[in-house]
């Protein structure tokens, strides 16, 4: 009687009932013994009605009395591969333990059931669905807020560990199932959060899967990121703010319910403060903050950073960064996982910069990757508070030296003219230098002004700016104008004559894709973006803000000072001799682009300097 049940497909929830039937169905004596022990089973919630017209308890009691028809029907139902599986997670602890033991015995005796068992367990990594029907039509499909979810997840992870104890190759079979079961990115925030949480938890006790799990999670985050631009998110937040702060003309006329919650009471709900208005941004924020929390939990043990664990995680994440982030244009937020990890220790920040530097200078890399690496270098140096000035100067030295060597190799060549298609990496490196200088010039000149100016003069910006490649024509106008203003103030290089000449020359135009004769000027020929522009995700920015250098807007007085010529004046301090003299400024296009030097990677190869290095301690060998 029990033999047929051993070979039916029962890796799902129905297996609990099948195990009971197998154990107790051998004989009537066995059934009698069983009935004395399994009150816990029958009384544990939920009590399920099955298709054969009664509960399992009732069927077994009838069997004990000699009425076998319903029992045989039960066996046939359990043998049906299309059976609606019964819940086992919300049963009593005794039943759960028996079921876990059954899973272990099943996969050890019949490994053919390994995949179905793993698939069944993975299906419980999201909240169960509640489907309301009207007739034959589903009218709702929402996530069930189950208070037992944490305990259920714990039990599922126990099940995986038990199965792995019997079948050591379990992780190898599990990963494809985890990929297949990953919820669609438009599922609810709760569903995605639960699944990602459980994936990251698996990576802790199955460390061989960590790299693949992290890659899967980051890939899904990236899909959300590229579908929620910073501008769209900010617009949604601004619209919501204006709507909530506006007054309704009908207010007071139709609001007759005195018990109705007022607007200010609704706004005071603390749970709403971190919620993003943009639905995709809300999903992205929840998942990214979950990933950042995971990174911290892995790297810190008892409040102190564990160097070995952090190195191992860095190796995983830098490989994923190269595969997914560098080739992706204009992602806004996902890359902050590298920013956050690098903040834990200076060595990791320096390793990240050296890694990017090697990408930039290697002519064997595609131009798009080299330009993206330059964008990351410039944005990281500008925005990371935890990167000290000495590291900034070391990076500037390397970048500027590479630019000068590049120009040396172009002086006598036939390609020494302004062309982003030919010199894309050069222009991206120029912009990285200009952008870093704009953000860091105060630090570079603080303390000993004379020494700071001497260092900046040694970089010889003038040769780069005045070269035939004409980087000021290609780099983003906002960056160019800030660079020009600051270098003009300190008389490092005078850019405005060249800027005006560039403005008189027609930049490439792009015909409107909507049709007609309208055209627009291409103001960003490099198609540049700054990957570490401000994070606007409310939960995630709490991790980033303490580490982040914000743009310090210039006062109206400072702007006016930049717009007018520097006058000769008597300077008492010898260090201020560098500021003597006067220079004309042509501010025509200046006003248009004088704003925060941030915005939004381009083309080909050149020259490789194999001996150049950041000269930092290698931590990832």
N, C-alpha and C positions, 0 to 999 in steps of 0.2 A: 504493500500500500504506500509506503513512504518512498520506495525507489524512484517512481516517476518524478517526484518533486525535486530530487537531487539534481536533475538535469534540465529543469525548466529555466527560462531566463528570468532570474529574480535578483538582479543587482540593485533594483530600485527599492522604493519604500515598501512594496508588497513583500519583500523578502523577510521582514519581521514576522508576518503572519505565516509565511511558508515555513520558516524555521520552526515556529511553534507547532504547525501541523506535522512536520517531519519528525519532530521530537516526540510528539504525543500520539501520533497515528499508528505506531507500530502494533499496538494491541489495545484491547479494552482495559487491561490492567494498567498499561502505561497512561492511558487517558485518565483513569481514576486517580493515579498518583499526581498527574499533572494538574488536575482540577483543584487539588488541595493546595497547590503552590502558586497558581497563576492568577489569583485575585488581583494582584498588583497590575498585571497586564490588562485584564478586562476593565478594571476601574480607572485606568489611567486615561486622561483626556487626549484627544477627542474620541468619543464613541462613534465609530464609523458605521453607517448603514451600507451594506454591499448589495450587489445586483441580484443575489440569490434570495433576497427577501427577509433578511434578519441579520443579527450581529453574530460575530464569530462565536461568542459565548453561547448564544442560543443554539447554534448549529452543533457545537460540541456537546452540549447538554442533551440534545436530541440523539446524537450518536451514542452517547452513554446509555440511553434508554432503548437502543436498538433501531432507531429511525435513521437509516443511512443515506437516504436520498439527497437531503440537503448537503451532507458531508461530501458525497461524490460530486455534487454540483460545485461545491466550493473548490475541490481539487481541480476541476476543469476550468473554473474561472481563474484560478491562480496560474494555470498553465497557459493562459491566453496571453500572447506577447503584446496585445493591445490593452492590457489591463490598466485601469486607472490606479496609479500607485498610491499606497496608503502612507500617511505621515508617520514617521518614526522619531523625529527630533523632539516633538513635544510630548512624548510619552514619559512614563516614570523612569527614574534612574536605572531601575532593575532591567527594564526592557531595553533601554539604550545600551547598557553594558552587554546584554545578550546579543543585541544586534551588531555591535562592534566586534564581538568575538566571532559572530557568524561571518561577517565580512572578511576577517582575517583567515578563517578556515576555508571560505569559498575561494579566495584568490590563490591560496597556497595549494589547494587541491585541484582547482580548475582555472589556470591562468587565462583561459579564454574570456573569463568574466572580468579581467582586470580593467580594461578600457570602459566597459559599461559602468562598473563601480566608480571609477574615477570621474566619469561624466556625471553620474548621479550626484556625487558629493559636490562637484564644482557648480552644479545647478542651484545648490543651496547657498551660494556665496552672495546672493542678492535677496532682497526682501521678497516674500511671496506676493503674488498678484491677487487682487480682488476683482473679480469680473462679475458685474451685475447684468443679468439678462432680462430682456422683455420679450417674451416669446422665444424665438430662435435668434434674436439679435443681441449682440454684446453692446451695451450702452455705456459701459465704463471699464476702464482697465488701468487701475491706479495701484501704487505701491502700498502695501499694508504696513502700517507702523506697528510692528510687533515688538512688545516689550521684551520678548524672549530672544531677540536677535543675537545679542552678544553671547549668550549661553549656547545658542544653536551654532554660531560660528566656531566657538571653542570646541564643540563636539565634532564638527566637520574636520577641523584641523587634527583632532585626536584620531579620527578615522584615517586620514591620510598617513599619519605617522605609523599607525598600526599596520596598514597595508604595506608601507615601505619596509617595515620590519620583516614581513614575510616575502616581499618581492623587492629586492634592492634596486632593480631597474625602474622602479615606480616614477622617479623624476623624469626620466627619458620619455615615458609614455604620457606623463601628465602635461608637459608644456604645450603640445599641440591642442590639447583639450582646453587649456586655459585661454589660448588664443581664440579658439572657436567660440568659446562661451562668453568672450568679452562683450558686454552690452553695447548696442548701437549708441554712438555718441550723442544722439538726441534723446536718449532715455532720461529719466528724471535724475536730478542731482543726487538724490538719496541712493538710487540704484547704482550709479557710477561710483559714488563714494564708497559704498559697501564693497563692491567688487575690487576696486583698486586697493582698499585697505587689506582685504584678504590676500590679494596677490603679493603685496609687500610683506605681509606676515609669512607667507610661504617661503619667500626668499631668505628669511632668517633661518629656518630649520632645514631648508633644502638649498644650501649656499651654491651648489652647482648651477642652480637655475637663476641666480640673482641677476647676472648680466642680461639674460634673455627677458626676464620679467621687467627689469628697468627699461630696456629698449622698447618693450611692448607698451609700457605705461607712457613713456615720453613720446612715442610715436602717436598715441591717441591724444595726448595733450597738445601736440603740435597741430593735429587736425583741427582741434578747437581753436587754437591760437590764430591760425591763418584765416579763420572765419570770423574773427572778432578783432578788427583793427582798433588801434588806440583811439582814433578819431571817432569811430562808431560808439565805442564804450563811453567816451567823454560826452558825446552828444546825447546819449541815452540818459546819463546821469544828470546832465544839465537840464534836459527836458523834464525829467522827473522832479527835480528841485523846483523848477519854475511852476510846474503844475501843483505841487504840494504847497507852495508858498502863495500861490494866487488865490484870489477870493472869487467865489461863485456868486453871480448876480442873483441867483435864486435862493441863496443861503438864507435861512430864517423863514422863508415862505412855505416850504414844504417839509422842513425837518421838524416833524411834530413829535417824534419819539424822544421823550426826555431821558430814557434809559440808553439811548444810542451812544456809542463811544464817540467822543469828539476827535477831531483831527489831531490835536496836540497829544492826546492820550495814545493814539495809534503810533505817532512818531516816536513816542517815548519807549516803545517796545525795544528792549536791548537786543533782542534777536534779529531785529531788522536793520540795525546799524551797520552790520558788516555785509549785508546782502547787496549784490550787484543787480542793477535794473536790467541790464542787457542779459538775456537768458543764456547765451553761449558763454559770456564772461563769468556768469555765476557758476556754471559747471567748471570752467577753467580755473577759477579762483579756488574753489573747494579742492579740486584735485591737486593743483600746484602747491597749495599750503600743506596738503597731506604729504606730498613728496618732500617738501622742505623739512617737515617734522621728522620724517623717516631718516633723512640724511643726518640730522642732528642726533637722533637716537642711536644711529649706527656708530657715529664718530665719537660721541661722548659717553664715557663710562664713569659713573659716580661723579659727574660734574667736571671731569677732566678729559681732555682730548686724548684718544688712543691713536698714536701715530700709525701703528701697523694697520689697524682697521680703516683709518682714513686714507692711507696710501692705497689699500686694496680697492676701496670705493672710488677713489680718484681715477684709478686705472680703468675701471668699468665705465665711469661717466665720461671720461675724455674720449674713449673710443666711440661711445654713443654720440657724443657731441660732434665728432668728425663725420660720422655716418649720417646723422639726421639734421643737425643744426647748421653746420657750415654751408651745406648746399641749399638751405631753405632761405628764400628771400623774405625779408621784412617780417619775421616772427617778432612778436612784441614782448612776450613774457616768459616763455618756457626756458630760455637761456639763463634766466636768473638762478637756476639750480647750480650752475658753475660759479656764478658770482658769489653765491652764498657759501658753497663749499670752500672756495679760495679764501674766504675771510677767516677761516678757522686758524690758519697759520700762514705766515708770510711765504714760507717755502712753497706752498701750493699755488699762491698767486704768481710767484716768479716762475714756477714750472709751467703754468698756464700761458704766461706771456712768452716764454721761450718756445713753447709748442707752436703758438701762433706765428712767432717770428720765423721759425723754420718753414712753416707753410707759405708765408709771404715771399721769402727769398728763393724758394726752390722753383726753378723754371719748368720742372717736370710736372708741377701741379697745374691744373686748368686755371686760366686767368680768373674765372669767377670765384674759385676757392681762394686764390691769393688776395683778391680784392676784399672778399668777406673777412679774411684773416686780418687785413689792415683795418677794416671797420671795427672789428672786435678789439684790436689793440688800442686804437684811439679812444673808443668809448670806455674801455676798462680803465685805462690810465686816467681819464678825465673824471670818472664817476666813483671809483673805489676809494673811499676814505682810508682804508687799511693799507693802501700801497704807499710807502714812504717816498719822500722827495728823492732820495738817493736812487731808488729803483726807477722813478720817473725819468731822472736825468740819464741813467744808463740806457734806458729804452730810446730816449730821444737821440742820444749819441749814436746808437746803432742805426736807427732809421735815417737820420740825416746823413751819416757816412754812406749808407747804401744809396741814397738819392744822389749824392755827389759822384759816387763811382758810376752810377747809371748815366749821369750826364756826361761824364768823361767818355763813356763808350758811345755816346750819341753825337758828340761834337763833330766828328768827321764823317758821320754816316749819312745815308740818303733818307733816313726816316726821322731826322731831327726837326720835326714840325708838330704842331698841336693836333693830336688825333687820339681820341679816347680808345678807338679800336686797336691801335698799335701800342699804346702805353698805359693801358688801364691800371695795372698794378702800381706803376709809378705815381699816377694821380691819386690813387687811393692811399698810398703811403704819404704823399704830400698832405692830403687832407687829415690823415691821422696825426701828423705833426702839428698842423695848424690848430686842429681841434684841441689837442692836448695842451698846446701853448696857451690858447684862450682860457681854458679852465684853470691852468696851473700857474699862470704868469705871476700872480701875486705871491705865491710861495717861492717861485724861482727868484723873485726880486726882494723877498723879505730878508730882514737881517742886514747883511752887508750889501747895500745896493750896488756899490762899485764892482764887487766881485760877481754879483748876479748878472749885471750888464756885460761884464767881460765874458762870462760863460755864454750868454745868448749871442754876443757878437761872434764868438768862436764857431757857432753853428753856421754862420754865413748864409742866412736866409736870403740875402739879396741875390746871390748867384742862382738859387733855386727859382725864386720868383721871376727874375729877369731872363731866365733861360728861354731858348726857342720853343721849348715844350709848353711854356706859358700855363702853368697849373692854375693861376688865378681865373682863367677863362673856363676851366672845367670843374673846379671844386664848387661846392654848394655856396651860393651867394651869401647866405647868412654867416657862414664860417669865414668866408673871404673878407667880408666887411668888418667883422670883429677883429680878425687878425690884422687887417690893414690899420684899423684905428689904434690898436694897442702898440703895434710896431712903430707906427708914426709917432705916438706919444713919447716913446723912448728912443726915437731916432735910430731904430735898428734897420728899417728898410722903408722906403716911401712907395706905396703901392697905387696911389690914386690916379696918377697919370695913366698907368697901364690899365687900371680898371675902367677908366673912361674910354680908352681906346677899344677895349674889349666890348664895351657896351655899344659902341658905334658899329661894330661888326655884327652882322646878323647871325645869331646862333641858329643851329638846326631847328627846323620847325616840324611839328607833327600834325598832319591833317586830321581833322576831327573825324573819329570813326563813325559818328552819327550821320555823316554825309554833309553835303553842302560845301561852301567855300571857306568856312571858318577854320582858322588855324590857331595853335597855341605855341608859345615860345617854350622851348625845352630848357628849364632852369635847373635841371638836375641830370645832366648828361651821363654822369657816372651811375645814375640810379642808386644813389647812396642811401643807406640807413644806418642809424646809430643803435646798435642792439641793446645798449643799456640805458636808453632813454627812460624817464621815470616810470616806475611800475604804478599802474592805476587800479590794480586789483586790491580790494580793501583788506582781505585777510592776508594775502601774500606779502603786501607791502609792510606789514608789521615785522616780518623777518628781515626785510631789505633796508628799510628807512634808517635804522641806526648805523648802517654801514655805508650810506649813500651820500655822495656830494651833490647837493642841489645846485642849480644855476642861480647865481646871485645877480639878480637884475640890477642894472645900473640906474642910479638916480637921475632925475632930470638935469641936475647940475653937471653930473659926469658926462651925460650925453652931449650937453652943450659944449663942454670942454673938448670933447673929441671932435666936434664939428668945426671948431675954429682953429686957426693956426696957433702953434705954440710960440709965445713971444719970448724974446730975449729978456733975461732978467739977471740981476746980480745974485749969485749963489754963494752963500758963505761956506757951506760944507763942500769939501773937495769932492766928495762922492757925487754931488749933484752937477759936477762939470759935464757929465754925460748928457744932461738935459738942456744944455745951452743951445742956442740957435733957434731958427724958425723954419717952418716947412708949410707949404700951402696944402690945403685940403679941398678937394672937390667933392661936395657931399651929395651930388645929384641923385645917384642910385642908392646912396647910403641909407636914407630914411626908409626906403622900401624894404630893405633886407636887414635892418638893424633890429634883430630880435634874437631870442634864445637860439644859439647855434646848433640846433638839432633838426633832424628831418628824416630822409628815407632812402646793387653791386654789379658791375660792368664787364671788362675784357682782358688779352694776351700776355706773353711771357717776356723775359729779358735775361737778367743776369743773376748768377748764383754765386754767393760768397760762402764757400764751404767752411771757411775757418772762423766765420763770425759766430759769436755766441753771447748770450747774456751773462756768461761767467757766473752762473748761480749754482748752488748745490743741487745735484741731481737727486731727486727723491723717488723717482719712479723707475729706476733701472732694476 
